[in-house]
Amino acid sequence: MINRKNLWIYIASMLMMLVCGRPVHISYAKDDKRTDSLQLVIDSVLTIFKNDQPLLTYHFNTVYPPRGQDSSYQRSGFIHPVYTLKGQQLTRIQPKDHYHHYGIWNPWTQTIFEGDTVDFWNLYKKEGTVRFVRLLDNKVSAHDAEYTALHDHVVFKENGSEEVALHEWQTVKVHLPEGQSDYYWIDITIKMRCATSSPLRLLTYRYGGLGWRAVASWGRDNSNVQTSEGKTRDDTDGSRARWCMVQGKLSQNEYGGMAILSHPTNFNHPEPLRIWDGNANGGKGNVFINFSPTKDRDWLLEPGQTYTLIYRLVVFDGKQNAALIDNSWQDFADEKK
């Protein structure tokens, strides 16, 4: 007997392929609980849904800057948008003040490779970039959806050639805690290995690593920043923290936010933070959060070694307090020892 659900998935995939011009992969939880189930859909992007509500989108195709801007601002291998369970967007890309900001992304800034200084973050310098290479895996259950992507950190040589300095395997896992309707989390595991026999030295610099450029509507008057050490927006930059939370007013009079948790096994933990204060961008659209492990020291990545960074992003609707996030960090630290 024909499984009607599988038949429907097949028909939907074929229709989407005709519309999109490429194969579409749809993964559903095995028990397919439509009231509380995750789906993963791959077409021109990879999107994880809870039922019909998208939670995050990963871009493996290159996204180009707005017309009239330098094409060097193009980028692939980033997450945008991220939504709360109620559908409130928390990220933005290509803001006019920083066209190289891409939602949630992970480039390094000042580095040395084979005697040359290379900046993978500031794309306008045309020294390097981070590129998607391929999707390696994806899987889904009722409460978990996960994918792994390979990224290359590419050096632009003065003679016009390119060389890959670093391979990065990025695994992203969305988890719906059972019985919860106001938050979920995203685990990001980053594994890095030198791509050649040459080391890559990540130099001390004020920003670099996992960044989050928040929604444009947030500014100093309608959002707040808090860290595990009790710091707030104007005294957080340069401080160390186990976690950093931003929350504020969103559209339709809703409230929500996200906390980024750094795992205790990460390099230079508790990690230094790069945070814009309330005066950045005239106090508007100025929420930028970056755990920057090389803010106060170099990090030498040597050939033959694997280097791992682990983060958890707790995405929530409503207001959250420090005690809840602190408990979440402790669970995270204990769970992933």
ROLUMNU-362783 format. One line per 8 residues: their letters; for each residue x, z, y of C-alpha. Coordinates in steps of 0.001 Angstrom, whole numbers, padded with zeros to 6 digits. Each point is the difference from the previous one (the first is absolute). Example, Ala and Ser with C-alpha at 12.3 -4.5 7.8 and 13.67 -1.06 7.14 Angstrom:
as	012300 007800 -004500; 001370 -000660 003440;
This chain:
minrknlw	000000 000000 000000; 001285 -000870 003479; 001042 002981 002123; -002011 -000546 003183; 002376 002014 002164; 002997 -002059 -001134; -001980 -003194 000492; -000859 001047 003550;
iyiasmlm	003665 000799 000740; 001027 -003412 -001364; -002591 -001844 002087; 000940 001964 003126; 003686 -000739 -000572; -000655 -003721 -000365; -002105 -000082 003176; 002654 001889 001954;
mlvcgrpv	002684 -002332 -001337; -001964 -002984 001278; -000373 001625 003414; 003573 001344 000251; 001753 -002875 -001717; 001984 002275 -002321; -000582 002196 -003041; -001642 003365 000601;
hisyakdd	000579 003047 -002184; -002594 002778 -000053; 000734 003280 -001773; -002728 002556 -000623; 000100 003467 -001421; -000651 -000032 -003729; -003056 002221 000354; -001040 -001870 003185;
krtdslql	-001890 002893 001582; -001430 -001841 002949; -000750 003220 001864; 003605 001202 -000080; 002333 -002721 -001230; 003034 -001886 001256; 000542 -003750 -000098; 003109 -002057 000726;
vidsvlti	-000440 -003587 001208; 002789 -002539 000491; -000565 -003200 001940; 001963 -000808 003171; 000582 003773 000266; -000247 002961 -002353; -002854 002387 000818; -001038 003241 -001659;
fkndqpll	-003688 000862 000333; -002162 003001 -000735; -003136 -001827 -000976; -000500 -002370 002958; 002094 001980 002490; 003591 -001227 000400; 002555 002825 000095; 003227 -001934 000539;
tyhfntvy	001305 -003544 000116; 003525 -001075 -000935; 001376 -003241 001462; 002275 -001994 -002274; -000434 -003220 001968; 001876 -000354 003275; -001960 001027 003092; 001047 -001823 003155;
pprgqdss	-000045 001365 003569; -002609 -001066 002550; 000346 -003460 001453; 002671 -000163 002673; 002096 002820 -001444; 003402 -000375 -001640; -000471 -001053 -003630; 002715 002478 -001016;
yqrsgfih	-002723 002678 000147; -001457 -001336 -003272; -000126 002481 -002867; -001269 000521 -003552; -000064 003033 -002307; -002016 002515 002022; -003275 001954 -000166; -002809 -000600 002510;
pvytlkgq	-002701 000987 000486; -000431 003478 -001452; -003551 001369 000137; -001571 003398 -000520; -002735 000291 -002625; -002564 -000439 002792; 001657 -003243 001083; 001938 001191 003040;
qltriqpk	003159 -002038 000603; 003257 001928 000515; 002688 -002709 000420; 000837 -002953 002223; 002541 -002825 -000015; 001805 -002109 002612; -000941 002039 003087; 001149 -001638 003230;
dhyhhygi	002456 002799 000682; 001685 -000370 -003422; -000828 -003235 -001828; 002223 001117 -002889; -002221 002983 -000858; -001903 -000680 -003217; -002484 002686 -001000; 001919 001915 -002655;
wnpwtqti	003398 -001527 -000685; 003523 000979 -001034; 002980 -001712 001701; 003368 001514 000943; 001385 -000367 003490; 003749 000368 000485; 001920 -000919 -003162; 003393 -001380 -000974;
fegdtvdf	000287 -002664 -002692; 003273 -001742 -000791; 001448 000964 003382; -002964 -001201 002065; -002616 002123 001770; -003483 -000976 -001179; -003364 001081 001411; -002916 -000561 -002408;
wnlykkeg	-002503 001730 002327; 000276 -001797 003348; -000851 -003502 -001116; 000629 -001613 003387; 003749 000586 -000488; -000111 -002500 -002880; 002528 002022 -001985; -002175 000684 -003017;
tvrfvrll	-003478 000554 -001397; -001870 001388 -003013; -001828 -002515 -002195; -002457 000180 -002843; 001444 -001530 -003179; -002662 000501 -002677; -002633 002311 -001404; 001277 001689 -003135;
dnkvsahd	-002985 001969 -001238; -003466 001287 000789; -002454 002251 -001831; -003301 001709 000663; -002071 002867 -001356; -003053 001727 001430; 002040 002220 002336; 003364 -001784 000262;
aeytalhd	001071 -003467 001122; 003674 -000926 000103; 002299 -002926 000619; 003757 -000542 000159; 001637 -002595 002245; 003600 -001113 000302; 001377 -000360 003543; 003349 -001433 001060;
hvvfkeng	001874 001203 003085; 001444 -003295 001213; 003059 -000409 002254; 000147 -002983 002371; 003621 -001157 000136; 001582 -001475 003142; 000567 -003312 -001822; -003752 -000350 -000613;
seevalhe	000038 001090 -003638; -001802 003004 -001474; 001033 002728 -002415; -002048 002727 -001652; 001609 003390 000635; -002569 002296 -001597; -002754 -000190 -002605; -002980 002299 000546;
wqtvkvhl	-002659 000727 -002609; -003064 001441 001729; -002720 001559 -002139; -003244 000857 001776; -002639 002076 -001752; -003431 000867 001393; -001602 003098 -001496; -003571 001284 000411;
pegqsdyy	-000061 003752 -000683; -002972 000769 -002220; -002911 001581 001832; 001360 -000810 003477; -001803 -002269 002447; 001953 000547 003221; 003595 -000785 -000968; 002264 -001882 -002387;
widitikm	003728 -000548 -000171; 002524 -002795 -000240; 003277 000652 -001804; 002885 -002253 001066; 003116 000004 -002176; 002948 -001997 001323; 002950 -000774 -002283; 003033 -001748 001497;
rcatsspl	003073 -001616 -001582; 002779 -002030 001582; -000494 -003689 -000742; 003714 -000840 -000126; 003305 001713 -000745; 000130 000994 003696; -001371 003349 001201; -002561 000301 002785;
rlltyryg	000589 002816 002476; -003090 001186 001861; 001382 001213 003301; -001204 002953 002023; -002757 -001221 002318; -003058 001492 001639; -002490 -001928 -002170; -000082 -001847 -003314;
glgwrava	-001774 000302 -003338; -003703 000508 -000686; -002023 -000590 003176; -003673 000212 000929; -001380 -001714 003102; -003438 001499 000504; -003235 -001489 001244; 000034 -001332 003575;
swgrdnsn	-002777 002283 001263; 002061 003154 -000487; 001941 001480 002889; 000970 003371 001413; -003569 000846 001049; -001884 -000626 -003250; 002479 000753 -002812; 002422 002742 -000957;
vqtsegkt	003188 000346 -002010; 000952 003012 -002120; 002877 000639 -002387; 000716 002448 -002797; 002212 001956 002410; -002743 000412 002615; 001292 -002673 002374; -002356 -002186 002039;
rddtdgsr	000278 -003445 001571; 002312 000845 002896; 002514 002141 -001906; 000027 -001736 -003392; 002496 -002831 000548; 003321 000898 -001594; -001400 003016 -001825; -000072 000310 -003783;
arwcmvqg	-003161 000287 -002055; -001420 -000046 -003515; -003098 -001751 001301; -001431 -001462 003187; -003720 -000418 000705; -001800 -002065 002634; -003751 000192 000537; -002380 -000968 002746;
klsqneyg	-003179 -001660 001165; -000857 -003317 -001592; -002756 -002560 000462; -003704 000916 -000095; 000795 003603 000975; 001743 000598 -003317; 003149 002063 -000482; 002793 -000379 -002512;
gmailshp	003684 -000509 -000580; 002927 -000018 -002378; 002836 002317 -000999; 003328 -001291 -001333; 001651 002339 -002503; 003716 -000262 -000789; 001126 000966 -003491; 002714 002691 -000269;
tnfnhpep	002235 -002318 -002071; 000232 -002484 002912; 003349 -000497 001696; 000567 002451 002886; -003207 001952 -000686; -001700 001509 001966; 000276 -003350 001723; 000481 -000529 003723;
lriwdgna	-002897 -001608 001849; -000229 -002734 002592; -003203 000581 001991; -001060 -001436 003334; -001016 002618 002538; -003160 -000089 002109; 001562 -002120 002749; 000911 -002975 -002198;
nggkgnvf	-001921 -003167 000938; -001612 001834 002899; -001685 002403 -002412; -002038 -002725 -001745; 000402 -001583 -003426; 003080 002111 -000440; -000223 001539 -003471; 003092 -000947 -001970;
infsptkd	001251 002198 -002860; 003278 -000503 -001864; 001724 002155 -002593; 003592 -000935 000803; 002472 001454 -002533; 002935 -001648 001803; -000891 001345 003441; 002896 002470 -000032;
rdwllepg	002357 -001276 -002720; 001159 -003116 -001833; -001189 -000847 -003502; 002338 -002061 -002160; -001759 -002083 -002666; 002541 -000931 -002653; -000207 -002791 -002605; -001261 001018 -003426;
qtytliyr	-002005 002964 001325; -003767 000344 000475; -001261 001907 003039; -003574 001282 000117; -002314 001124 002797; -003498 001341 -000741; -002839 000524 002462; -003661 000923 -000216;
lvvfdgkq	-002478 -001133 002649; -003109 002195 000114; -002763 -002058 001624; -003039 001951 001173; -003275 -000069 001871; -000940 002900 002264; 002417 002664 001174; 002722 001502 -002151;
naalidns	002027 003145 000502; 003629 000829 -000638; -000758 002316 -002919; -001699 -002761 -002004; 002855 -002452 000630; 002548 002665 -000839; -001746 000617 -003329; -000067 -003743 -000589;
wqdfadek	003743 -000184 000639; 000671 002829 -002468; -002081 -001748 -002666; 001867 -003245 000737; 003388 001702 -000256; -000900 001736 -003264; -001626 -003063 -001545; 002904 -002403 000521;
k	003009 002167 -000841;
